[in-house]
């Protein structure tokens, strides 16, 4: 067992404790699924609900002692409503499912089976716009008196452009309608009460009647426009508060997670309106950190988030269905991929993993290339389907697939699985406070997570450089001053036991390129703290093995035990008088002297034996 020195030093860090908020989603790692590409159960080339149901044990078999499942507890299904497109973000019926994915009974069975395994399910709910093939729009375009105002129409809207310079108004039947994204997705008009009523009714159907656990809300910041204000309008903010209240009335545990692709100050507007918002800024900062060996922006984002967001109430991710896949961003560097996953799964917030990232699926724009079929095995069609898949497979699926990578203990799949398992077992990582730690190596991202006496220190080397000595200082968040065992729970190794020299600790540790360490403080077995504090003198210290113990008074026999650094008892005796002399024949090193009274209370002293 390799051990490293832990010394007393001064603390230099930023601390943002916050008040822990612990909802069911904070106890979850989430997983984003494009149903069309996940698993085909009926051989038609398209993924479907039954295919996901068959793969639920892969996501979470509801047994924390197994290592064959990922351990995720929340899945987000990309659009499943009726739609004419592959992506599904242009809905034609808000209460109907895409028939290619299966029936309503198939979907209900998926929910039942997922819930039986402790997995919650949220669905993409596209409320900003519909398809131009939706019956509402067809009637609106034909001037139906009831449906005309379901959408925005102007005779002469001018030629304004959108947030990214895009066209906003499109001509039809002698007038013009508003569509933020493109002509095939006209924006709904929420100033018209029947639109709001219709959408609320659909939302109630899915949450209260069907049993979904919440919604991922597409384009959440664009519902209301006024003049040149096209996003984050105060009416949009107020709308989401009302919508969330309604969803909670249908299911008090429902989750709303919003896509607000904007600055952190804008995302903060939705605090206490939406439960979570995706943190695109932290995603960019973490990806930049790993790609450039510079975690400075990530640290700044985390510090900023702690001051403007509710603690741990954000949705974190690396990339998603609208962005180039992680392995492509990192130019096929798997070690970078692993380091990025380490940041994602140990930082504050609810982490979302895009399907296939656990097997390093590649893909860059256009969209179809980043939404290819899942790679399950090295067999025909990557085990996705027995027929021709709806979209071509990645060329490297024979190597990068679930079956192959699960068998390799050093693979990206096992890295994800282990990190998720650690996160699931450590409240400090799920709901703990966050503190940046300053080290002597700027390329090492080091931080502390703390929760109700549990302490976790995370070290991620964001560079391809090896370090013999990464030095940083830390104090326990609770200020405790005792003897601890420091264990690297990611690398399954124990560090040294730490005596009560104060509540400040100094670490000097090596790190390989892109290596992750997750350090946990734990009481040494048998050396837990108590409230007993007698006046005791231990001398000489350092010692050659002979030492004296003086007590100001002794009214009862005191048990004496001496422990080595690895917690092994090397000497035992009983103290019956005030002045006592002992000798232990042991190698040079640090030892712990434990005194225990008849009430079971203990006190620990450190003894240094020299040659």
Secondary structure, DSSP 8 states (H G I E B T S, - for coil): -----EE-----EEEE-------GGGG--EEEE-HHHH--SSSSSS--HHHHHHTHHHH--S-TT-SSS----EEEE---EEESSSS--SEEEEEEE-GGG--HHHHHHHHHHHHHTT-EEEEEE--SB--TTSHHHHHHHTT-TTTGGGB-EES-----B-TTS-B-EEEETTEEEE-SS-TTS-BB-TTSHHHHHHHHHHHHIIIIII---EEEETTGGGS--BTTB-SS-HHHHHHHHHHHHHHHHH-TT-EEEE---S-HHHHGGGBTTBSEEB-HHHHHHHHHHHHHT--HHHHHHHHHHHHHS-TT-SEE-S--TTS--HHHHTTT-HHHHHHHHHHHTTSSSEEEEETTGGGT----SSGGGGS------SSGGGGS-SS--SS---TTTTTSSHHHHHT-TTSHHHHHHHHHHHHHH-HHHHH-EEEEE-BS-TTEEEEEEEETTEEEEEEEE-SS--EEEEEEEEE-TT---S-EEEEETTTTEEEEEE-SS-SEEEEEEEE-TT-EEEEEEEE-TT----S----EEEESSSBSSEEEEEES--SS-EEEEEE-TTS-EEEEEEE-SSEEEEE----SEEEEEEEE-TTS-EEEEEEEE--
